Amino acid sequence: MTVQHTLGAAAELRHLLGDRIVLPGDAAYEDARLPWNRAIDQRPFAVARPESAEDVVAIVRAAAATGLRVAPQSTGHGAGALADSDLSRTILVSLAGLRGVTVDPATRTARVLGGSQWNDVLAQAAPHGLTAMHGSAGDVGVVGYSLSGGLSFFARAHGLAVNAVRAVQIVTAEGRLVRASAEENTELFWAVRGGSGAFGIVVSIEVDLLPYADLFAGMLLWDVSRAPAVAHAWAAWTRTAPESVSTSLRIMHFPPLPELPPFLSGRSVVVIDGVVLAPDDAAAEIIEPLRVLAPGLDTFARIPSAGLVHMHMDPPEPTPAASTGAMLASFDGEAVDAWLAAATSTPGLSFAEVRHVGGAAARRPDGAGAVGSLAGDYLLAGIGMVPVPDLAPIAQAAVHALVHSMDAWRAPALALTFIDGDVDRELGFGGAAARLRELKAVYDPAGMFAAGHPVD
Ligand SMILES: Cc1cc2nc3c(=O)[nH]c(=O)nc-3n(C[C@H](O)[C@H](O)[C@H](O)COP(=O)(O)OP(=O)(O)OC[C@H]3O[C@@H](n4cnc5c(N)ncnc54)[C@H](O)[C@@H]3O)c2cc1C
């Protein structure tokens, strides 16, 4: 694109969209381009900030008129996945201004505007004694998380969050606002449940809610010196844990920071946390084999469901980090030893996690979309904090080293929500990859949509 073309497209966008578009050089640009993951230095051609479905239609049409692409982004938690895309001719469509949730307690569903976060859903669902299939952090976007699979602490009991999606209102590459569900635009509905932002900009989504006003959940924490005993015990325990139980094992290395509580600041710890969907007595009996390891901290108790988003201690503010993940077919004694070695000795690795999956998450329900289940009983995830940009290569190398150290136990699958760029996504789309590509050619033949997980 020549300078004249660039100037022409920018002026045309300004003419078509007025102050709904932010261009480099505008005072607001530096702020508007920032994703939640502050390690990602995304510099799009422009940032559009719609406040209505009509605005989104206008933005997609303006992009088509000016020969630009569009990339939907709700929060930027998944900005690492988009980082491989060339954004120099792409309008980043920040949906942060399109938030709102309506709950229908009778049908146990929520209608959620496209840029909403899980905290928005929980605030409306909790008064009705309902909760949602959110992940570990409340400020993750509902659309980005759900349409790429969505792995919650309800996953072993209730499956992937993507299967709770009932319908989407989506702006297509033609600039049309359509509804896709099991009854309307059924192929698009199949594709978007996995294909996500590669098929359009979702301006609202309807999801099923869960009937839990409260639940038995919490964490157990030990000093990292106990990691071998804890990790082997957890791995053995997961082999017979019922599907009502979804838990995670982590080794976490915290720098000494005044904003951290003393039990974390400057420490390395091993943590098990999760949810047991059972009455208190039965739940306590289920986790007893972990409690006998005498954790230094034990918060397992019945809590209001809306409190679950605080259990995993995810950062409450935008944070710079590198991350990646893999699915494991098993987590046997040798695998535990390999994981312990990598988790405790890889420079630049902040957190090493293994989540127990399987159960309902591994079963594809009738009527599911492109992604409907996750093969592999355990999810492996690594996170490296990037407090200064120079440390990004070390953090990247660390998370990939963790995954490579577990190659011998990998399952042929990927949880899309846990992978950033630089990974072959074919495994994440599984058997749906070829059909997704065919439908991409039908719904977005010019490749208008740049997505965190491209379909190409
Ligand atoms: C702290 C943290 C905790 C997490 N915990 C979990 C967890 O427990 N379980 C889990 O499964 N994942 C988890 N994730 C991963 C998270 O689900 C993904 O990063 C997900 O993509 C985030 O969605 P988002 O909309 O917030 O992010 P964004 O970066 O805004 O979006 C990611 C992608 O989703 C698509 N998208 C977003 N909004 C729209 C829209 N309105 N229309 C069309 N496409 C859209 C786009 O393709 C975009 O590139 C976590 C991530 C972080 C950083």
The ligand as an ORCA input file, in Angstrom:
! r2SCAN-3c Opt
* xyz 0 1
  C      -5.820    -14.423     33.013
  C      -6.430    -15.342     31.984
  C      -7.236    -16.397     32.423
  C      -7.814    -17.270     31.481
  N      -8.567    -18.329     31.941
  C      -9.109    -19.184     31.020
  C      -9.862    -20.310     31.446
  O     -10.037    -20.565     32.632
  N     -10.380    -21.121     30.494
  C     -10.209    -20.878     29.172
  O     -10.730    -21.639     28.350
  N      -9.499    -19.824     28.750
  C      -8.937    -18.989     29.641
  N      -8.199    -17.933     29.205
  C      -7.998    -17.742     27.786
  C      -9.109    -16.900     27.182
  O     -10.314    -17.636     27.193
  C      -8.757    -16.553     25.736
  O      -7.615    -15.710     25.746
  C      -9.903    -15.892     25.023
  O      -9.588    -15.756     23.664
  C     -10.182    -14.525     25.606
  O     -11.298    -13.951     24.993
  P     -11.428    -12.365     25.023
  O     -12.599    -12.008     24.201
  O     -11.345    -11.883     26.414
  O     -10.057    -11.967     24.318
  P      -9.793    -11.129     22.996
  O      -8.312    -11.055     22.841
  O     -10.538     -9.858     23.033
  O     -10.398    -12.041     21.856
  C      -9.758    -13.226     21.456
  C     -10.300    -13.602     20.088
  O     -11.678    -13.903     20.224
  C     -12.390    -13.423     19.097
  N     -13.398    -12.454     19.565
  C     -13.424    -11.770     20.735
  N     -14.560    -11.042     20.804
  C     -15.223    -11.255     19.647
  C     -16.470    -10.797     19.113
  N     -17.286     -9.998     19.809
  N     -16.835    -11.243     17.881
  C     -16.060    -12.093     17.179
  N     -14.898    -12.564     17.642
  C     -14.488    -12.152     18.873
  C     -11.386    -12.805     18.167
  O     -11.012    -13.745     17.172
  C     -10.206    -12.494     19.054
  O      -8.961    -12.516     18.367
  C      -7.598    -17.065     30.110
  C      -6.788    -16.009     29.680
  C      -6.199    -15.162     30.618
  C      -5.291    -14.076     30.124
*
